[in-house]
């Protein structure tokens, strides 16, 4: 179960990195296409935006929920705490994303909070790794 905990934490942290890359691609793609005369509306297709949205609204929340559930069975010291913190930061991330649609300056907080989400998931991953190595007997 510790390995599952560690992998789920890694998926959350990596998912945030992929989302960052996806949104950067989306914005650079918009600039490139706009320079070529494409007019963007909310209905204009953009692969980067689509990937960012799918990861943020479906994949990462499901993984975070599974992560929180697994935390109760993984027997990692502080594991439930870090999974709960990760889940809480994710909920805040989603709220900031929706608030950013009405108040675009909130998007800055959404971006900053993404770093916090990757950080707490990484801390949880490290806790699992350290708990796994502490459980291993030391060879003579």
C-alpha positions as CSV (number, residue, x, y, z in Angstrom):
1,X,0.0,0.0,0.0
2,X,2.9,2.3,0.6
3,X,4.0,2.0,-3.0
4,X,0.4,2.8,-4.2
5,X,0.4,5.8,-1.9
6,X,3.8,7.0,-3.3
7,X,2.7,6.4,-6.9
8,X,-0.6,8.3,-6.4
9,X,1.3,11.3,-4.9
10,X,3.7,11.2,-7.8
11,X,0.8,11.2,-10.3
12,X,-0.7,14.3,-8.6
13,X,2.6,16.2,-8.6
14,X,3.4,15.1,-12.2
15,X,-0.2,16.0,-13.2
16,X,0.4,19.6,-12.0
17,X,3.6,19.8,-14.1
18,X,1.8,18.5,-17.1
19,X,-1.0,21.0,-16.6
20,X,1.5,23.8,-16.4
21,X,3.0,22.7,-19.7
22,X,-0.5,22.3,-21.2
23,X,-1.5,25.9,-20.3
24,X,1.8,27.3,-21.5
25,X,1.3,25.5,-24.8
26,X,-2.3,26.8,-25.0
27,X,-1.2,30.4,-24.5
28,X,1.7,30.2,-27.0
29,X,-0.6,28.4,-29.5
30,X,-3.1,31.2,-29.1
31,X,-0.4,33.9,-29.8
32,X,0.9,32.0,-32.8
33,X,-2.6,31.4,-34.3
34,X,-3.7,35.0,-33.6
35,X,-0.6,36.3,-35.4
36,X,-1.8,34.1,-38.3
37,X,-5.2,35.8,-38.2
38,X,-7.2,33.3,-36.2
39,X,-9.9,34.9,-34.1
40,X,-10.2,33.3,-30.7
41,X,-13.6,32.9,-28.9
42,X,-14.6,30.6,-26.0
43,X,-15.6,28.0,-28.7
44,X,-12.2,27.9,-30.4
45,X,-10.6,24.5,-30.0
46,X,-7.2,24.4,-28.2
47,X,-5.6,21.2,-27.3
48,X,-3.6,22.7,-24.4
49,X,-6.7,24.1,-22.8
50,X,-8.5,20.9,-23.3
51,X,-5.7,18.9,-21.7
52,X,-5.5,21.3,-18.8
53,X,-9.2,21.1,-18.2
54,X,-9.5,17.3,-18.4
55,X,-6.5,16.9,-16.0
56,X,-7.8,19.5,-13.6
57,X,-11.5,18.7,-13.5
58,X,-11.4,14.9,-13.8
59,X,-8.1,13.1,-13.6
60,X,-6.2,14.8,-10.7
61,X,-9.3,15.1,-8.5
62,X,-10.0,11.3,-8.9
63,X,-6.4,10.4,-8.2
64,X,-6.4,12.7,-5.2
65,X,-9.6,11.1,-3.8
66,X,-8.0,7.6,-4.3
67,X,-4.8,9.0,-2.6
68,X,-6.8,10.1,0.4
69,X,-8.5,6.7,0.7
70,X,-5.3,4.8,0.3
71,X,-3.7,6.9,3.0
72,X,-5.8,5.3,5.6
73,X,-4.5,1.9,4.7
74,X,-0.8,2.7,3.9
75,X,0.4,2.9,7.5
76,X,2.7,5.8,6.7
77,X,3.5,8.1,9.6
78,X,1.8,11.3,8.8
79,X,0.5,9.9,5.6
80,X,-3.2,10.6,6.2
81,X,-2.3,14.2,7.2
82,X,-0.3,14.8,4.0
83,X,-3.0,13.2,1.8
84,X,-5.6,15.4,3.5
85,X,-3.5,18.5,3.0
86,X,-3.0,17.5,-0.6
87,X,-6.7,17.0,-1.1
88,X,-7.5,20.3,0.6
89,X,-5.1,22.2,-1.6
90,X,-6.6,20.5,-4.6
91,X,-10.1,21.7,-3.5
92,X,-8.8,25.2,-3.1
93,X,-7.2,24.9,-6.6
94,X,-10.5,24.0,-8.2
95,X,-12.3,26.8,-6.3
96,X,-9.7,29.3,-7.5
97,X,-10.1,28.0,-11.1
98,X,-13.8,28.7,-11.1
99,X,-13.4,32.0,-9.3
100,X,-10.9,33.0,-11.9
101,X,-13.5,32.8,-14.6
102,X,-15.4,35.6,-13.0
103,X,-12.4,37.5,-11.5
104,X,-9.4,36.9,-13.8
105,X,-6.9,38.3,-11.3
106,X,-7.7,35.3,-9.1
107,X,-6.0,33.2,-11.9
108,X,-2.7,34.4,-10.4
109,X,-3.7,32.7,-7.1
110,X,-4.7,29.6,-9.1
111,X,-1.2,29.5,-10.6
112,X,0.6,30.0,-7.3
113,X,-1.5,27.4,-5.6
114,X,-0.5,24.9,-8.3
115,X,3.0,25.1,-6.9
116,X,1.7,24.4,-3.4
117,X,-0.3,21.4,-4.7
118,X,2.8,19.9,-6.4
119,X,4.8,20.6,-3.3
120,X,2.5,19.0,-0.8
121,X,2.1,15.9,-3.1
122,X,5.9,15.7,-3.4
123,X,6.2,15.9,0.4
124,X,3.7,13.1,0.8
125,X,5.6,11.1,-1.8
126,X,8.9,11.6,0.1
127,X,7.2,10.6,3.4
128,X,6.1,7.3,1.8
129,X,9.6,6.7,0.4
130,X,11.2,7.3,3.8
131,X,8.6,5.2,5.6
132,X,9.4,2.4,3.1
133,X,13.1,2.6,3.6
134,X,12.7,2.7,7.4
135,X,10.7,-0.5,7.2
136,X,13.5,-2.3,5.4
137,X,16.0,-4.1,7.6
138,X,19.6,-2.8,7.3
139,X,22.0,-5.4,5.8
140,X,25.1,-6.1,7.8
